[in-house]
């Protein structure tokens, strides 16, 4: 007896795959007024960042300050919150808001809850990595300012950027 082959050509097998799609948008919230000046020295960055770290003063927080072509601030964006002594930071996290806002340059700023603004070896490594990424993206990293209790440390002022 010969077994007949069945014809399955009329059966359509479909696999439905769904994806979640996200929309990205910039939302600007007024945090204060500053004089219309560019942030051309660490003291101005220190003043611009006043109050930014108040919500979590015992944790390291990293902000990116987005600048236009005249190096005037567009906004400041918190990009990560860490522990009392460190933060995870990578170039994609830093440059995402800059790209979305069309920023020409950025300044990094983060706090040291210990009050001592001296950079750690990790601060040095990540700053170098972010500066290199900025060159590839054609977004200048003008400075990285670490905010301490009553003082700040500027990578640019020390000749490290």
MILUM-172577 format. One record per residue: chain; x, y, z of N, C-alpha, C in turn. Coordinates in Angstrom, 1 decimal, m for minus. Layout:
BEGIN
<chain A&n.px X&n.py Y&n.pz Z&ca.px X&ca.py Y&ca.pz Z&c.px X&c.py Y&c.pz Z>
...
end
This chain:
BEGIN
<chain A&n.px 0.8&n.py m1.2&n.pz 0.0&ca.px 0.0&ca.py 0.0&ca.pz 0.0&c.px 0.9&c.py 1.2&c.pz 0.0>
<chain A&n.px 0.5&n.py 2.1&n.pz m0.8&ca.px 1.3&ca.py 3.3&ca.pz m1.0&c.px 0.7&c.py 4.5&c.pz m0.2>
<chain A&n.px 1.5&n.py 5.1&n.pz 0.6&ca.px 1.1&ca.py 6.3&ca.pz 1.4&c.px 1.0&c.py 7.5&c.pz 0.5>
<chain A&n.px 0.0&n.py 8.2&n.pz 0.6&ca.px m0.1&ca.py 9.4&ca.pz m0.3&c.px 0.5&c.py 10.6&c.pz 0.5>
<chain A&n.px 1.1&n.py 11.5&n.pz m0.2&ca.px 1.6&ca.py 12.7&ca.pz 0.3&c.px 0.5&c.py 13.7&c.pz 0.5>
<chain A&n.px 0.5&n.py 14.4&n.pz 1.6&ca.px m0.5&ca.py 15.4&ca.pz 1.8&c.px m0.1&c.py 16.7&c.pz 1.3>
<chain A&n.px m1.0&n.py 17.4&n.pz 0.8&ca.px m0.8&ca.py 18.8&ca.pz 0.2&c.px m1.0&c.py 19.8&c.pz 1.3>
<chain A&n.px 0.0&n.py 20.4&n.pz 1.8&ca.px m0.1&ca.py 21.5&ca.pz 2.8&c.px 0.1&c.py 22.9&c.pz 2.2>
<chain A&n.px 0.1&n.py 23.0&n.pz 0.9&ca.px 0.3&ca.py 24.3&ca.pz 0.3&c.px m0.8&c.py 25.3&c.pz 0.6>
<chain A&n.px m1.9&n.py 24.9&n.pz 1.1&ca.px m3.0&ca.py 25.9&ca.pz 1.4&c.px m2.9&c.py 26.4&c.pz 2.8>
<chain A&n.px m2.0&n.py 25.8&n.pz 3.6&ca.px m1.8&ca.py 26.3&ca.pz 5.0&c.px m0.7&c.py 27.3&c.pz 5.0>
<chain A&n.px m1.0&n.py 28.4&n.pz 5.6&ca.px m0.1&ca.py 29.5&ca.pz 5.7&c.px 0.3&c.py 29.6&c.pz 7.2>
<chain A&n.px 1.5&n.py 29.5&n.pz 7.5&ca.px 2.0&ca.py 29.6&ca.pz 8.9&c.px 2.6&c.py 31.0&c.pz 9.0>
<chain A&n.px 2.1&n.py 31.7&n.pz 10.0&ca.px 2.7&ca.py 33.0&ca.pz 10.2&c.px 3.2&c.py 33.1&c.pz 11.7>
<chain A&n.px 4.2&n.py 33.8&n.pz 11.8&ca.px 4.8&ca.py 34.1&ca.pz 13.1&c.px 4.6&c.py 35.6&c.pz 13.3>
<chain A&n.px 3.9&n.py 36.0&n.pz 14.3&ca.px 3.7&ca.py 37.4&ca.pz 14.6&c.px 4.7&c.py 37.8&c.pz 15.7>
<chain A&n.px 5.5&n.py 38.8&n.pz 15.3&ca.px 6.5&ca.py 39.3&ca.pz 16.3&c.px 6.1&c.py 40.8&c.pz 16.5>
<chain A&n.px 6.1&n.py 41.2&n.pz 17.8&ca.px 5.8&ca.py 42.6&ca.pz 18.1&c.px 7.0&c.py 43.2&c.pz 18.7>
<chain A&n.px 7.1&n.py 44.5&n.pz 18.5&ca.px 8.2&ca.py 45.3&ca.pz 19.0&c.px 7.5&c.py 46.5&c.pz 19.7>
<chain A&n.px 8.2&n.py 46.9&n.pz 20.7&ca.px 7.8&ca.py 48.1&ca.pz 21.4&c.px 8.6&c.py 49.3&c.pz 20.7>
<chain A&n.px 7.9&n.py 50.3&n.pz 20.3&ca.px 8.6&ca.py 51.4&ca.pz 19.6&c.px 8.5&c.py 52.6&c.pz 20.6>
<chain A&n.px 9.6&n.py 53.3&n.pz 20.8&ca.px 9.7&ca.py 54.4&ca.pz 21.6&c.px 9.9&c.py 55.7&c.pz 20.8>
<chain A&n.px 9.4&n.py 56.8&n.pz 21.3&ca.px 9.6&ca.py 58.1&ca.pz 20.7&c.px 10.5&c.py 58.9&c.pz 21.7>
<chain A&n.px 11.5&n.py 59.5&n.pz 21.2&ca.px 12.3&ca.py 60.3&ca.pz 22.0&c.px 12.0&c.py 61.8&c.pz 21.8>
<chain A&n.px 11.9&n.py 62.5&n.pz 22.9&ca.px 11.7&ca.py 64.0&ca.pz 22.7&c.px 12.4&c.py 64.7&c.pz 23.8>
<chain A&n.px 12.8&n.py 65.9&n.pz 23.6&ca.px 13.4&ca.py 66.8&ca.pz 24.5&c.px 12.3&c.py 67.6&c.pz 25.3>
<chain A&n.px 12.4&n.py 67.6&n.pz 26.6&ca.px 11.5&ca.py 68.4&ca.pz 27.4&c.px 12.4&c.py 69.4&c.pz 28.2>
<chain A&n.px 12.1&n.py 70.7&n.pz 28.0&ca.px 12.9&ca.py 71.7&ca.pz 28.8&c.px 12.1&c.py 72.2&c.pz 29.9>
<chain A&n.px 12.7&n.py 72.2&n.pz 31.1&ca.px 12.1&ca.py 72.7&ca.pz 32.3&c.px 13.0&c.py 73.8&c.pz 32.8>
<chain A&n.px 12.4&n.py 75.0&n.pz 33.0&ca.px 13.2&ca.py 76.1&ca.pz 33.5&c.px 13.7&c.py 75.8&c.pz 34.9>
<chain A&n.px 15.0&n.py 76.0&n.pz 35.1&ca.px 15.6&ca.py 75.8&ca.pz 36.4&c.px 16.2&c.py 77.1&c.pz 37.0>
<chain A&n.px 16.1&n.py 78.2&n.pz 36.3&ca.px 16.5&ca.py 79.4&ca.pz 36.8&c.px 16.9&c.py 80.4&c.pz 35.7>
<chain A&n.px 17.4&n.py 81.5&n.pz 36.1&ca.px 17.9&ca.py 82.5&ca.pz 35.1&c.px 19.4&c.py 82.8&c.pz 35.3>
<chain A&n.px 20.1&n.py 82.9&n.pz 34.3&ca.px 21.5&ca.py 83.3&ca.pz 34.3&c.px 21.7&c.py 84.4&c.pz 33.4>
<chain A&n.px 22.8&n.py 85.1&n.pz 33.6&ca.px 23.1&ca.py 86.2&ca.pz 32.6&c.px 23.5&c.py 85.5&c.pz 31.3>
<chain A&n.px 23.2&n.py 86.2&n.pz 30.2&ca.px 23.5&ca.py 85.7&ca.pz 28.9&c.px 25.0&c.py 85.8&c.pz 28.7>
<chain A&n.px 25.6&n.py 84.7&n.pz 29.1&ca.px 27.1&ca.py 84.7&ca.pz 29.0&c.px 27.5&c.py 83.3&c.pz 28.7>
<chain A&n.px 28.6&n.py 83.1&n.pz 28.0&ca.px 29.1&ca.py 81.7&ca.pz 27.8&c.px 29.8&c.py 81.2&c.pz 29.0>
<chain A&n.px 29.9&n.py 79.9&n.pz 29.1&ca.px 30.5&ca.py 79.3&ca.pz 30.3&c.px 32.0&c.py 79.0&c.pz 29.9>
<chain A&n.px 32.7&n.py 80.1&n.pz 30.0&ca.px 34.1&ca.py 80.1&ca.pz 29.5&c.px 35.1&c.py 79.9&c.pz 30.6>
<chain A&n.px 34.7&n.py 79.7&n.pz 31.9&ca.px 35.6&ca.py 79.4&ca.pz 32.9&c.px 35.0&c.py 78.5&c.pz 34.0>
<chain A&n.px 35.7&n.py 77.8&n.pz 34.7&ca.px 35.2&ca.py 76.8&ca.pz 35.7&c.px 34.2&c.py 77.5&c.pz 36.7>
<chain A&n.px 34.6&n.py 78.7&n.pz 37.1&ca.px 33.7&ca.py 79.4&ca.pz 38.1&c.px 32.3&c.py 79.6&c.pz 37.6>
<chain A&n.px 32.2&n.py 80.0&n.pz 36.3&ca.px 30.9&ca.py 80.1&ca.pz 35.7&c.px 30.1&c.py 78.8&c.pz 35.6>
<chain A&n.px 30.8&n.py 77.7&n.pz 35.4&ca.px 30.2&ca.py 76.4&ca.pz 35.3&c.px 29.7&c.py 76.1&c.pz 36.8>
<chain A&n.px 30.6&n.py 76.3&n.pz 37.8&ca.px 30.2&ca.py 76.1&ca.pz 39.2&c.px 28.9&c.py 76.8&c.pz 39.5>
<chain A&n.px 28.9&n.py 78.1&n.pz 39.1&ca.px 27.7&ca.py 78.9&ca.pz 39.4&c.px 26.4&c.py 78.4&c.pz 38.6>
<chain A&n.px 26.6&n.py 78.0&n.pz 37.4&ca.px 25.6&ca.py 77.5&ca.pz 36.6&c.px 25.0&c.py 76.2&c.pz 37.2>
<chain A&n.px 25.8&n.py 75.4&n.pz 37.8&ca.px 25.4&ca.py 74.1&ca.pz 38.3&c.px 24.8&c.py 74.2&c.pz 39.8>
<chain A&n.px 24.8&n.py 75.4&n.pz 40.3&ca.px 24.3&ca.py 75.7&ca.pz 41.6&c.px 22.9&c.py 75.1&c.pz 41.7>
<chain A&n.px 22.7&n.py 74.2&n.pz 42.7&ca.px 21.4&ca.py 73.6&ca.pz 43.0&c.px 21.1&c.py 72.3&c.pz 42.2>
<chain A&n.px 22.0&n.py 72.0&n.pz 41.3&ca.px 21.7&ca.py 70.8&ca.pz 40.4&c.px 21.9&c.py 69.5&c.pz 41.2>
<chain A&n.px 22.8&n.py 69.5&n.pz 42.2&ca.px 23.1&ca.py 68.2&ca.pz 42.9&c.px 22.3&c.py 68.1&c.pz 44.3>
<chain A&n.px 21.4&n.py 69.1&n.pz 44.5&ca.px 20.7&ca.py 69.1&ca.pz 45.8&c.px 19.8&c.py 68.0&c.pz 46.1>
<chain A&n.px 19.2&n.py 67.4&n.pz 45.0&ca.px 18.2&ca.py 66.3&ca.pz 45.2&c.px 18.8&c.py 65.0&c.pz 45.7>
<chain A&n.px 20.1&n.py 64.8&n.pz 45.4&ca.px 20.8&ca.py 63.6&ca.pz 45.9&c.px 22.2&c.py 63.9&c.pz 46.3>
<chain A&n.px 22.4&n.py 64.7&n.pz 47.3&ca.px 23.7&ca.py 65.2&ca.pz 47.6&c.px 24.7&c.py 64.2&c.pz 48.1>
<chain A&n.px 24.2&n.py 63.0&n.pz 48.4&ca.px 25.1&ca.py 61.9&ca.pz 48.9&c.px 25.5&c.py 60.9&c.pz 47.8>
<chain A&n.px 25.1&n.py 61.2&n.pz 46.6&ca.px 25.4&ca.py 60.3&ca.pz 45.5&c.px 26.0&c.py 61.1&c.pz 44.4>
<chain A&n.px 27.0&n.py 60.5&n.pz 43.7&ca.px 27.6&ca.py 61.2&ca.pz 42.5&c.px 26.5&c.py 61.3&c.pz 41.5>
<chain A&n.px 26.5&n.py 62.4&n.pz 40.8&ca.px 25.6&ca.py 62.7&ca.pz 39.7&c.px 26.3&c.py 63.4&c.pz 38.6>
<chain A&n.px 26.1&n.py 62.9&n.pz 37.4&ca.px 26.8&ca.py 63.5&ca.pz 36.2&c.px 25.8&c.py 64.2&c.pz 35.4>
<chain A&n.px 26.1&n.py 65.4&n.pz 35.0&ca.px 25.3&ca.py 66.3&ca.pz 34.1&c.px 26.2&c.py 66.6&c.pz 32.9>
<chain A&n.px 25.5&n.py 66.8&n.pz 31.8&ca.px 26.1&ca.py 67.3&ca.pz 30.6&c.px 25.4&c.py 68.6&c.pz 30.3>
<chain A&n.px 26.3&n.py 69.6&n.pz 30.1&ca.px 25.8&ca.py 71.0&ca.pz 29.8&c.px 25.9&c.py 71.1&c.pz 28.3>
<chain A&n.px 24.7&n.py 71.3&n.pz 27.6&ca.px 24.7&ca.py 71.4&ca.pz 26.2&c.px 24.9&c.py 72.9&c.pz 25.8>
<chain A&n.px 25.7&n.py 73.1&n.pz 24.8&ca.px 26.1&ca.py 74.4&ca.pz 24.4&c.px 25.8&c.py 74.6&c.pz 22.9>
<chain A&n.px 25.4&n.py 75.9&n.pz 22.5&ca.px 25.2&ca.py 76.2&ca.pz 21.1&c.px 26.5&c.py 76.6&c.pz 20.5>
<chain A&n.px 26.5&n.py 77.1&n.pz 19.3&ca.px 27.7&ca.py 77.4&ca.pz 18.5&c.px 28.5&c.py 78.6&c.pz 19.2>
<chain A&n.px 27.8&n.py 79.4&n.pz 20.0&ca.px 28.5&ca.py 80.5&ca.pz 20.7&c.px 28.9&c.py 80.1&c.pz 22.1>
<chain A&n.px 28.8&n.py 78.8&n.pz 22.4&ca.px 29.1&ca.py 78.2&ca.pz 23.7&c.px 28.2&c.py 78.8&c.pz 24.8>
<chain A&n.px 27.0&n.py 79.1&n.pz 24.4&ca.px 26.0&ca.py 79.6&ca.pz 25.4&c.px 25.2&c.py 78.3&c.pz 25.8>
<chain A&n.px 24.9&n.py 78.2&n.pz 27.0&ca.px 24.1&ca.py 77.0&ca.pz 27.5&c.px 22.7&c.py 76.9&c.pz 26.9>
<chain A&n.px 22.4&n.py 75.7&n.pz 26.4&ca.px 21.1&ca.py 75.4&ca.pz 25.9&c.px 20.3&c.py 74.8&c.pz 27.1>
<chain A&n.px 21.0&n.py 73.8&n.pz 27.8&ca.px 20.4&ca.py 73.2&ca.pz 28.9&c.px 21.4&c.py 72.4&c.pz 29.6>
<chain A&n.px 21.0&n.py 71.9&n.pz 30.8&ca.px 21.8&ca.py 70.9&ca.pz 31.5&c.px 21.0&c.py 69.6&c.pz 31.7>
<chain A&n.px 21.6&n.py 68.5&n.pz 31.4&ca.px 20.8&ca.py 67.2&ca.pz 31.5&c.px 21.6&c.py 66.3&c.pz 32.4>
<chain A&n.px 20.8&n.py 65.7&n.pz 33.4&ca.px 21.4&ca.py 64.7&ca.pz 34.3&c.px 21.5&c.py 63.4&c.pz 33.5>
<chain A&n.px 22.7&n.py 62.8&n.pz 33.4&ca.px 22.8&ca.py 61.6&ca.pz 32.5&c.px 23.0&c.py 60.4&c.pz 33.4>
<chain A&n.px 23.4&n.py 60.5&n.pz 34.6&ca.px 23.5&ca.py 59.3&ca.pz 35.5&c.px 23.6&c.py 59.7&c.pz 36.9>
<chain A&n.px 23.2&n.py 58.8&n.pz 37.8&ca.px 23.4&ca.py 58.9&ca.pz 39.2&c.px 24.1&c.py 57.6&c.pz 39.7>
<chain A&n.px 25.1&n.py 57.8&n.pz 40.6&ca.px 25.8&ca.py 56.7&ca.pz 41.0&c.px 25.7&c.py 56.5&c.pz 42.5>
<chain A&n.px 26.8&n.py 56.0&n.pz 43.1&ca.px 26.9&ca.py 55.8&ca.pz 44.5&c.px 27.5&c.py 57.0&c.pz 45.2>
<chain A&n.px 27.9&n.py 56.8&n.pz 46.4&ca.px 28.6&ca.py 57.8&ca.pz 47.2&c.px 30.0&c.py 58.1&c.pz 46.6>
<chain A&n.px 30.6&n.py 57.1&n.pz 45.8&ca.px 32.0&ca.py 57.3&ca.pz 45.4&c.px 32.2&c.py 57.0&c.pz 43.9>
<chain A&n.px 31.2&n.py 56.6&n.pz 43.1&ca.px 31.4&ca.py 56.4&ca.pz 41.7&c.px 30.1&c.py 56.4&c.pz 40.9>
<chain A&n.px 30.3&n.py 56.5&n.pz 39.6&ca.px 29.2&ca.py 56.5&ca.pz 38.6&c.px 29.6&c.py 55.7&c.pz 37.4>
<chain A&n.px 28.7&n.py 55.1&n.pz 36.8&ca.px 28.9&ca.py 54.4&ca.pz 35.5&c.px 28.6&c.py 55.4&c.pz 34.4>
<chain A&n.px 29.5&n.py 55.6&n.pz 33.5&ca.px 29.3&ca.py 56.6&ca.pz 32.5&c.px 29.9&c.py 56.1&c.pz 31.2>
<chain A&n.px 29.2&n.py 56.3&n.pz 30.1&ca.px 29.8&ca.py 55.9&ca.pz 28.8&c.px 29.4&c.py 57.0&c.pz 27.8>
<chain A&n.px 30.1&n.py 57.1&n.pz 26.7&ca.px 29.9&ca.py 58.1&ca.pz 25.7&c.px 28.5&c.py 58.2&c.pz 25.2>
<chain A&n.px 27.8&n.py 57.1&n.pz 25.0&ca.px 26.5&ca.py 57.1&ca.pz 24.4&c.px 25.5&c.py 57.8&c.pz 25.3>
<chain A&n.px 25.7&n.py 57.6&n.pz 26.6&ca.px 24.8&ca.py 58.3&ca.pz 27.6&c.px 25.1&c.py 59.8&c.pz 27.6>
<chain A&n.px 26.3&n.py 60.2&n.pz 27.5&ca.px 26.7&ca.py 61.6&ca.pz 27.5&c.px 26.2&c.py 62.3&c.pz 26.2>
<chain A&n.px 26.4&n.py 61.7&n.pz 25.1&ca.px 26.2&ca.py 62.4&ca.pz 23.8&c.px 24.7&c.py 62.3&c.pz 23.3>
<chain A&n.px 23.9&n.py 61.4&n.pz 23.8&ca.px 22.6&ca.py 61.2&ca.pz 23.4&c.px 21.8&c.py 62.6&c.pz 23.5>
<chain A&n.px 21.8&n.py 63.2&n.pz 24.7&ca.px 21.1&ca.py 64.5&ca.pz 24.7&c.px 21.7&c.py 65.6&c.pz 23.9>
<chain A&n.px 23.0&n.py 65.6&n.pz 23.7&ca.px 23.7&ca.py 66.6&ca.pz 22.8&c.px 23.2&c.py 66.4&c.pz 21.4>
<chain A&n.px 23.1&n.py 65.2&n.pz 20.9&ca.px 22.7&ca.py 65.0&ca.pz 19.5&c.px 21.3&c.py 65.4&c.pz 19.4>
<chain A&n.px 20.4&n.py 65.0&n.pz 20.3&ca.px 19.0&ca.py 65.3&ca.pz 20.2&c.px 18.7&c.py 66.8&c.pz 20.2>
<chain A&n.px 19.5&n.py 67.5&n.pz 21.0&ca.px 19.4&ca.py 69.0&ca.pz 21.1&c.px 20.1&c.py 69.7&c.pz 20.0>
<chain A&n.px 20.9&n.py 69.1&n.pz 19.2&ca.px 21.7&ca.py 69.7&ca.pz 18.2&c.px 22.8&c.py 70.6&c.pz 18.8>
<chain A&n.px 23.4&n.py 70.2&n.pz 19.9&ca.px 24.4&ca.py 70.9&ca.pz 20.6&c.px 25.7&c.py 70.9&c.pz 19.8>
<chain A&n.px 26.5&n.py 72.0&n.pz 19.8&ca.px 27.7&ca.py 72.1&ca.pz 19.1&c.px 28.9&c.py 71.6&c.pz 20.0>
<chain A&n.px 28.7&n.py 71.8&n.pz 21.3&ca.px 29.7&ca.py 71.5&ca.pz 22.3&c.px 29.0&c.py 71.1&c.pz 23.6>
<chain A&n.px 29.8&n.py 70.5&n.pz 24.5&ca.px 29.3&ca.py 70.1&ca.pz 25.8&c.px 30.4&c.py 70.4&c.pz 26.9>
<chain A&n.px 29.9&n.py 70.5&n.pz 28.1&ca.px 30.7&ca.py 70.5&ca.pz 29.3&c.px 30.2&c.py 69.5&c.pz 30.2>
<chain A&n.px 31.0&n.py 68.6&n.pz 30.7&ca.px 30.6&ca.py 67.6&ca.pz 31.7&c.px 30.8&c.py 68.2&c.pz 33.1>
<chain A&n.px 29.9&n.py 67.8&n.pz 34.0&ca.px 30.1&ca.py 68.3&ca.pz 35.3&c.px 29.5&c.py 67.2&c.pz 36.3>
<chain A&n.px 30.2&n.py 66.9&n.pz 37.3&ca.px 29.7&ca.py 66.0&ca.pz 38.3&c.px 30.2&c.py 66.4&c.pz 39.7>
<chain A&n.px 29.5&n.py 65.9&n.pz 40.7&ca.px 29.8&ca.py 66.2&ca.pz 42.0&c.px 30.6&c.py 65.1&c.pz 42.7>
<chain A&n.px 31.3&n.py 65.5&n.pz 43.7&ca.px 32.0&ca.py 64.5&ca.pz 44.6&c.px 31.4&c.py 64.7&c.pz 46.0>
<chain A&n.px 30.5&n.py 63.8&n.pz 46.4&ca.px 29.8&ca.py 63.9&ca.pz 47.7&c.px 30.8&c.py 64.1&c.pz 48.9>
<chain A&n.px 32.1&n.py 63.6&n.pz 48.7&ca.px 33.1&ca.py 63.7&ca.pz 49.8&c.px 33.4&c.py 65.2&c.pz 50.0>
<chain A&n.px 33.1&n.py 66.1&n.pz 49.0&ca.px 33.5&ca.py 67.5&ca.pz 49.1&c.px 34.8&c.py 67.8&c.pz 48.5>
<chain A&n.px 35.7&n.py 66.8&n.pz 48.2&ca.px 37.0&ca.py 67.0&ca.pz 47.6&c.px 36.8&c.py 66.9&c.pz 46.1>
<chain A&n.px 37.0&n.py 67.9&n.pz 45.3&ca.px 36.8&ca.py 67.9&ca.pz 43.9&c.px 38.0&c.py 67.2&c.pz 43.1>
<chain A&n.px 39.0&n.py 66.7&n.pz 43.7&ca.px 40.1&ca.py 66.1&ca.pz 43.0&c.px 39.6&c.py 64.9&c.pz 42.2>
<chain A&n.px 40.1&n.py 64.8&n.pz 41.0&ca.px 39.6&ca.py 63.7&ca.pz 40.1&c.px 40.2&c.py 62.3&c.pz 40.6>
<chain A&n.px 39.4&n.py 61.3&n.pz 40.4&ca.px 39.9&ca.py 59.9&ca.pz 40.6&c.px 40.5&c.py 59.4&c.pz 39.3>
<chain A&n.px 41.2&n.py 58.3&n.pz 39.4&ca.px 41.7&ca.py 57.7&ca.pz 38.2&c.px 40.6&c.py 57.3&c.pz 37.2>
<chain A&n.px 39.5&n.py 56.9&n.pz 37.8&ca.px 38.3&ca.py 56.6&ca.pz 36.9&c.px 37.8&c.py 57.9&c.pz 36.2>
<chain A&n.px 37.8&n.py 59.0&n.pz 36.9&ca.px 37.4&ca.py 60.3&ca.pz 36.3&c.px 38.3&c.py 60.6&c.pz 35.1>
<chain A&n.px 39.6&n.py 60.4&n.pz 35.3&ca.px 40.6&ca.py 60.7&ca.pz 34.3&c.px 40.3&c.py 59.8&c.pz 33.0>
<chain A&n.px 40.1&n.py 58.5&n.pz 33.3&ca.px 39.9&ca.py 57.6&ca.pz 32.2&c.px 38.6&c.py 57.9&c.pz 31.4>
<chain A&n.px 37.5&n.py 58.1&n.pz 32.1&ca.px 36.3&ca.py 58.3&ca.pz 31.4&c.px 36.3&c.py 59.7&c.pz 30.7>
<chain A&n.px 36.9&n.py 60.7&n.pz 31.2&ca.px 37.0&ca.py 62.0&ca.pz 30.5&c.px 37.8&c.py 61.8&c.pz 29.2>
<chain A&n.px 38.9&n.py 61.1&n.pz 29.2&ca.px 39.6&ca.py 60.9&ca.pz 28.0&c.px 38.8&c.py 60.2&c.pz 27.0>
<chain A&n.px 38.1&n.py 59.2&n.pz 27.4&ca.px 37.2&ca.py 58.4&ca.pz 26.5&c.px 36.1&c.py 59.3&c.pz 25.9>
<chain A&n.px 35.5&n.py 60.1&n.pz 26.7&ca.px 34.4&ca.py 61.0&ca.pz 26.2&c.px 35.0&c.py 62.1&c.pz 25.3>
<chain A&n.px 36.1&n.py 62.6&n.pz 25.6&ca.px 36.8&ca.py 63.6&ca.pz 24.7&c.px 37.0&c.py 63.0&c.pz 23.3>
<chain A&n.px 37.5&n.py 61.7&n.pz 23.3&ca.px 37.8&ca.py 61.0&ca.pz 22.0&c.px 36.5&c.py 60.8&c.pz 21.2>
<chain A&n.px 35.5&n.py 60.4&n.pz 22.0&ca.px 34.2&ca.py 60.1&ca.pz 21.3&c.px 33.6&c.py 61.4&c.pz 20.7>
<chain A&n.px 33.8&n.py 62.5&n.pz 21.4&ca.px 33.4&ca.py 63.8&ca.pz 20.9&c.px 34.0&c.py 64.2&c.pz 19.6>
<chain A&n.px 35.3&n.py 63.9&n.pz 19.5&ca.px 36.0&ca.py 64.2&ca.pz 18.2&c.px 35.4&c.py 63.4&c.pz 17.1>
<chain A&n.px 35.0&n.py 62.2&n.pz 17.3&ca.px 34.4&ca.py 61.3&ca.pz 16.3&c.px 33.0&c.py 61.9&c.pz 15.9>
<chain A&n.px 32.3&n.py 62.4&n.pz 16.9&ca.px 30.9&ca.py 63.0&ca.pz 16.6&c.px 30.9&c.py 64.4&c.pz 16.2>
<chain A&n.px 32.1&n.py 65.1&n.pz 16.3&ca.px 32.3&ca.py 66.5&ca.pz 16.0&c.px 31.5&c.py 67.4&c.pz 16.9>
<chain A&n.px 31.5&n.py 66.9&n.pz 18.2&ca.px 30.9&ca.py 67.7&ca.pz 19.3&c.px 32.1&c.py 67.9&c.pz 20.3>
<chain A&n.px 32.5&n.py 69.2&n.pz 20.4&ca.px 33.6&ca.py 69.5&ca.pz 21.3&c.px 33.3&c.py 69.3&c.pz 22.8>
<chain A&n.px 34.2&n.py 68.7&n.pz 23.5&ca.px 34.1&ca.py 68.6&ca.pz 25.0&c.px 35.0&c.py 69.7&c.pz 25.5>
<chain A&n.px 34.4&n.py 70.8&n.pz 25.9&ca.px 35.2&ca.py 72.0&ca.pz 26.3&c.px 35.8&c.py 71.8&c.pz 27.7>
<chain A&n.px 35.1&n.py 71.1&n.pz 28.6&ca.px 35.7&ca.py 70.9&ca.pz 30.0&c.px 34.9&c.py 69.8&c.pz 30.7>
<chain A&n.px 35.5&n.py 69.4&n.pz 31.7&ca.px 34.9&ca.py 68.5&ca.pz 32.7&c.px 35.1&c.py 69.1&c.pz 34.1>
<chain A&n.px 34.1&n.py 69.6&n.pz 34.7&ca.px 34.2&ca.py 70.3&ca.pz 36.0&c.px 33.7&c.py 69.4&c.pz 37.1>
<chain A&n.px 34.5&n.py 69.1&n.pz 38.1&ca.px 34.1&ca.py 68.3&ca.pz 39.2&c.px 33.8&c.py 69.3&c.pz 40.3>
<chain A&n.px 32.6&n.py 69.2&n.pz 40.9&ca.px 32.1&ca.py 70.1&ca.pz 41.9&c.px 32.3&c.py 69.5&c.pz 43.3>
<chain A&n.px 33.0&n.py 70.2&n.pz 44.1&ca.px 33.2&ca.py 69.8&ca.pz 45.5&c.px 32.4&c.py 70.6&c.pz 46.5>
<chain A&n.px 32.8&n.py 70.6&n.pz 47.7&ca.px 32.0&ca.py 71.3&ca.pz 48.8&c.px 32.0&c.py 72.8&c.pz 48.5>
<chain A&n.px 33.2&n.py 73.4&n.pz 48.4&ca.px 33.3&ca.py 74.9&ca.pz 48.1&c.px 34.2&c.py 75.2&c.pz 47.0>
<chain A&n.px 34.5&n.py 74.2&n.pz 46.2&ca.px 35.6&ca.py 74.4&ca.pz 45.2&c.px 35.2&c.py 73.5&c.pz 44.0>
<chain A&n.px 36.0&n.py 73.7&n.pz 42.9&ca.px 35.8&ca.py 72.8&ca.pz 41.7&c.px 37.1&c.py 72.5&c.pz 41.1>
<chain A&n.px 37.2&n.py 71.5&n.pz 40.3&ca.px 38.3&ca.py 71.1&ca.pz 39.6&c.px 38.0&c.py 71.1&c.pz 38.1>
<chain A&n.px 38.8&n.py 71.7&n.pz 37.3&ca.px 38.6&ca.py 71.8&ca.pz 35.8&c.px 39.7&c.py 71.1&c.pz 35.1>
<chain A&n.px 39.3&n.py 70.1&n.pz 34.3&ca.px 40.2&ca.py 69.4&ca.pz 33.4&c.px 40.8&c.py 70.3&c.pz 32.4>
<chain A&n.px 40.0&n.py 71.3&n.pz 31.9&ca.px 40.5&ca.py 72.2&ca.pz 30.9&c.px 41.6&c.py 73.2&c.pz 31.5>
<chain A&n.px 41.3&n.py 73.7&n.pz 32.7&ca.px 42.2&ca.py 74.6&ca.pz 33.4&c.px 43.5&c.py 73.9&c.pz 33.7>
<chain A&n.px 43.5&n.py 72.6&n.pz 34.0&ca.px 44.7&ca.py 71.8&ca.pz 34.3&c.px 45.4&c.py 71.3&c.pz 33.0>
<chain A&n.px 44.9&n.py 71.7&n.pz 31.8&ca.px 45.5&ca.py 71.3&ca.pz 30.6&c.px 45.2&c.py 69.8&c.pz 30.2>
<chain A&n.px 44.2&n.py 69.2&n.pz 30.7&ca.px 43.9&ca.py 67.8&ca.pz 30.5&c.px 42.9&c.py 67.6&c.pz 29.4>
<chain A&n.px 42.3&n.py 68.7&n.pz 28.9&ca.px 41.4&ca.py 68.7&ca.pz 27.7&c.px 41.9&c.py 69.7&c.pz 26.7>
end
